């Protein structure tokens, strides 16, 4: 087997100068738009708001914008805080086949590096594309077993950030390989960190973005890493998955298919493992016209992570609610959607949502589990108070590559999430720059 790290490094480095296809650039801009949509609502929330205060004296000098407090500073400082903020409200993108959120570790590192280096939009889009290529493919290699103990966005995200910053810095394939090798040994992020209370989960992509940037900067200075660290007998794949990595699958179509063209953009502000259930319940409700008060019981059959991660009958915090199928299905019935408003203190205390939660049960459906992670489906059974039983199979999720958000839907999501933060005029101007601009986005009002 060829060394996967060497192949990925050469591929990543090539994005600095290779032709950037129009469709790839378009998809990279879509990813950038979606990342800003997730970022801005998280800038005023913990842990990013708390981290910005405690790290203010470590900002350093530089031109990278920390959107959490609007100040310019060093690359690593901005990457850390922006990445943390962008994972807070759970609206960030997904690469389905890897169970991975590539945007929140990759884009803030790439953007901070491009701002620091005085780059333009073309360079940023190339860096983002390269970072997605590396992170998404390594994620495919170690999944699904990796997700049993590890948070892919924290682990694999480190590679994506390193590759993206490496492109901005102009690393050749040799130094890019050393950047990825160093990134491997700094990767981390445990599942247990978000199975209970606490603010650790958004820090996973924050650490990944900063560590990946550090790895790329180190490689640019000549620091070397162990080039067999991905596939070696005690390397990343062996340590974090049940086998030594599905490298043939991960590297298939390396020069033909670009990962960033197959992204899932979230249509709900919660854990993606609940999405198929939400879409299925919305479909049943639209067809049969029932409300929350008409529901006697809901059963959600899902794949492994739906049951293991999102079967949470009791919630007390916003984070727990975002990972609770019981809460999110209740919020959909009561509020008509699972967006930012579903997780306000008023919604968390809403007795109508709380009344639905005990009626919701979740189980593992073996047939759906066999298709995970390539397909995210759900089977719904809703029993109404009049005895009617309704069933629905939801084969995919709105926002997945086979049911994508249109450009118009993505723009509407962007404006919905950003206008309350920066105002309608500024949100519209930012959207236009991200869609068509040749210059990098800078500081915001």
Order of alpha helices (4+ residues) and beta strands (2+ residues): alpha-alpha-alpha-beta-beta-alpha-alpha-alpha-alpha-alpha-alpha-alpha-alpha-alpha-beta-alpha-alpha-alpha-alpha-alpha-beta-alpha-beta-beta-alpha-alpha
